[in-house]
Amino acid sequence: MSLTIISGLSGSGKSIALRALEDLEFYCIDNLPVSLLDAFATEICGTDKHGHSHVAVGIDARGNPDQLDEFPDIINGLRDKGIQSKILYLQADDATLLKRFSENRRKHPLSGTETPLADAIVMERQLLEPIAARADMFIDTSRTNVHQLRDLIMEFHDRSTQTGISLLLRSFGYKHGLPADADFVFDARCLPNPHWQAALRNLTGRDAAVAEYLEGEAVARKFYADLERFLTEWIPHFEADNRSYLSIAIGCTGGQHRSVYLVEKLAEQLAKLPVEIVKRHRELE
């Protein structure tokens, strides 16, 4: 029996995540008070009498926010009882959250006459820090629609059933903003830019001509070699620390050429390790 905990900021898509897990035949409970998590998990996950093979609970800052500080101790207590959990944390940038609340006219659970929406978002981030610090995986929904988020949740479920560490390799463009959910961010803007080659401008890092151009540059070859060596050496250490997920983001200016090339080449090489590889090209999607 598995326990999945869905948490994160109001407006980031937690309800969508829980509904997606319900479609996968999870037994789901939303807005469970933190103080009841131990009793609930012990009762429903500690025995087989309920017949639920997958259970998911939503925990957020509603209810009694003072209880959130107890979350790490509760998770440690559950693991001492042999109840393992996966924690998925959803987030979005402030501008996106402000836009979502203004468009759908929902009230933020922490806002009020003396707490404007912007302040409520900041307060909620602080309150949820004990949960975010224990999260196994982050999903930033700032640039994600409902259907994409459902796909990511289903992917999270598929990956959580795998043994060993799951490595997410993602390209992005700095001019579109940094990914907020990356464990490591590498900046490839120092490499020669294929965009300035007229024949390569409309291609991407997936195309052989772009790869040939970059591989012909000594600085690009050294950048890739150093990156591959770093990840090959340190991924086993993260896995030994019981990490289930590791997110690596590589950025260039537009997220079309250099970063895409590096992700493709790394995915091919790191697939030789005993890890699960997931590739994403944010700006190409």
Buried (B, 14 or more C-beta within 10 A) or exposed (E): BBBBBBBBBBBBBBBBBBBBBEEEEBBBBBBBEBEBBBEBBBEBBBEEEEEBEBBBBBBBBBBEBEBBEBBEEBBEBBEEEEBEBBBBBBBBBBEBBBBBBEEEEEEBBBBEEEEEBEBBBEBBBEBBEBBBEBBBBBBBBBBBEEEBBBEBBBBBBEBBEEEEBBBBBBBBBBEBBBBBBBBEBBBBEEBBBBBEBEEBEEBBBBBEEBBEBBEEEEEBEEBBEEBBEEBBEEBEEBBEEEBBBBBBBBBBBBBBBBBBBBBBBBBEBBEEBEBBBBBBBBBEE
